[in-house]
Amino acid sequence: TLNFQPDWAWLKSRSNADTHVVFDSARGANKRISPSEVSAESTTSDELTAFNSNGFTLGTGDNVNRSSQTMVAWSWKAGTTSSISGGSITPAAVSINATSGFGIYRYTGTGSNGTIAHGLGTAPKFIVTKNRDSGTFGWYVYHVGIGATKNLYLHNNDAEVTSSDRWNDTAPTSTVFTLSTNTGVNGSSANMIAYAFSEVKGYSKIGSYGGNGNTDGAFIYTGFKPAWIMVKRSDSAENWVIFDNKLRPANNVGNNFMYADINNAQDSTTDFDMLSNGFKT
């Protein structure tokens, strides 16, 4: 049970090597895509079956409700907006929450350089796109820490890639984000989805930092106590890791975590510390 109606839900078995699955209100509750795979979108009847005013309803599918297994779900509230104009590509459906800096955009790709109005008020610093029709093109990531000339992939541990056909070497603005010609971000006539996050003071922090390799670790200031953290080394092939402070804390110094790009069960580390104003690695 939640105290809000979510628009995006990310679910994973903690104790079993089942795939990550993501559902959102712009595509429909029974439309599944997996952040840890390049698979195309599929329609399910036994996983997430409905978004409710106080949470969501699950079926019996192993990815979301495996018997006797421990599970985790991360949920975001967006909003209710049928469409938004202002860019050269008009999404068929969007769900936007400017207060929390989160938006969902369902659009048809054009195969040509274009822009999408995001409605967040400030420039997104983290954007993820997926070609819903493709089992070849995975999840493409724009991150402010590496800039618009590069991208990462959420579905694998690859280091950053330099290419102009993702974001057309153009950083998001306060009104639009830019897509280039790559099939993974803007496939011609393809059914696409994008999730965009802008930074909100006291609520979210999106950025980069340099590791120091020391046992004591690096301190990353957020200005608030974080509840959910995702980290990826950008200059080398290292996995995406997710920490949270609700369902899986082992203790303050040393936390269980999930890999975002592989289907492993949860793992643990002693090299992570969630603090009142940031975190330490």
C-alpha positions, -999 to 999 in steps of 0.1 A, spaced: 0 0 0 12 35 -9 -1 69 0 -3 79 -37 -12 65 -71 20 57 -89 26 63 -126 59 43 -128 67 11 -109 100 -8 -111 98 -43 -95 124 -70 -88 128 -102 -68 154 -97 -41 160 -133 -35 159 -148 -70 175 -141 -103 143 -129 -120 143 -101 -145 137 -64 -136 103 -52 -148 90 -17 -153 54 -6 -159 40 29 -164 6 47 -168 15 62 -202 18 27 -218 -8 9 -197 -5 -12 -165 -1 -46 -183 28 -34 -207 61 -47 -194 96 -37 -203 128 -48 -186 157 -24 -177 181 -53 -175 174 -66 -210 171 -54 -246 138 -72 -250 109 -55 -267 78 -46 -247 54 -74 -239 18 -76 -227 13 -95 -195 -18 -106 -176 -2 -119 -144 23 -92 -134 12 -56 -126 -24 -55 -135 -36 -20 -123 -24 13 -109 -46 22 -79 -52 53 -58 -31 38 -31 -6 16 -50 -9 -11 -76 -23 -46 -80 -2 -76 -88 -9 -110 -104 9 -143 -98 38 -138 -121 72 -148 -108 89 -115 -118 66 -96 -94 51 -120 -69 71 -153 -68 59 -175 -40 79 -173 -8 104 -149 -23 113 -114 -10 106 -86 -35 112 -49 -39 93 -22 -58 102 14 -64 74 37 -74 72 73 -87 42 96 -90 40 117 -122 7 133 -132 -22 131 -156 -16 149 -189 -29 134 -222 -4 153 -244 21 181 -245 32 204 -274 61 226 -280 87 202 -296 89 189 -331 78 154 -318 45 155 -300 41 125 -276 9 104 -278 7 103 -240 26 119 -212 26 119 -174 44 148 -158 51 160 -123 71 193 -124 71 194 -86 91 162 -83 109 167 -116 97 135 -133 81 129 -166 70 99 -188 67 104 -226 52 78 -250 60 89 -286 64 76 -321 99 79 -335 106 99 -366 142 88 -375 151 125 -378 166 149 -354 138 163 -332 128 176 -298 102 168 -272 87 193 -248 91 179 -213 70 202 -191 93 199 -161 103 236 -159 140 230 -156 163 210 -178 163 172 -172 196 158 -160 188 122 -165 169 107 -194 163 71 -204 148 60 -237 137 25 -249 125 14 -284 94 -6 -273 93 -26 -306 129 -36 -306 146 -66 -291 180 -54 -304 181 -18 -292 182 -15 -254 180 14 -230 199 46 -239 208 70 -211 216 107 -212 233 119 -180 244 154 -172 276 141 -158 289 129 -191 271 154 -213 251 153 -246 279 140 -268 279 107 -249 255 81 -236 254 51 -213 233 19 -215 210 10 -186 208 -27 -198 245 -33 -196 277 -22 -178 294 -6 -208 315 25 -203 302 58 -218 300 59 -256 307 90 -277 281 95 -305 262 123 -320 232 102 -331 217 99 -296 211 135 -284 224 154 -315 252 168 -292 225 190 -276 219 193 -239 183 195 -227 169 229 -221 143 242 -196 116 233 -222 127 205 -245 151 175 -248 167 166 -281 167 132 -299 188 123 -329 185 95 -354 196 64 -336 169 37 -335 173 33 -298 162 69 -291 141 78 -321 135 49 -344 115 57 -375 78 48 -369 88 29 -337 69 29 -305 91 47 -280 92 56 -243 113 81 -224 116 88 -187 131 122 -177 143 135 -144 152 170 -135 168 180 -102 146 194 -74 164 210 -44 159 190 -12 143 161 -31 166 148 -58 202 152 -68 216 141 -102 253 145 -109 288 129 -110 317 125 -87 353 113 -88 362 81 -69 393 82 -47 400 45 -42 405 50 -5 391 27 22 375 58 38 357 65 4 344 96 -12 316 117 3 289 129 -21 268 158 -8 231 158 -17 217 183 8 191 158 22 189 122 34 186 101 3 161 72 0 171 58 -34 205 60 -50 217 46 -84 254 47 -93 273 38 -124 310 42 -132 310 60 -165 346 56 -177 348 19 -173 327 -13 -177 311 -15 -142 275 -24 -133 247 -1 -123 240 -5 -86 209 6 -66 207 13 -29 176 22 -9 170 30 28 135 15 32 133 -22 24 168 -36 24 192 -18 48 216 -42 66 228 -14 87 239 22 82 275 13 71 271 -17 48 240 -20 27 223 -46 5 220 -35 -31 206 -45 -65 223 -45 -98 201 -26 -123 216 -41 -155 216 -78 -145 190 -101 -130 210 -112 -100 195 -115 -65 205 -87 -41 241 -85 -30 257 -66 -1 287 -44 6 303 -27 36 316 1 14 285 23 14 271 47 40 238 66 36 240 98 56 217 127 66 231 150 38 244 125 12 262 93 10 297 78 12 313 52 -9 
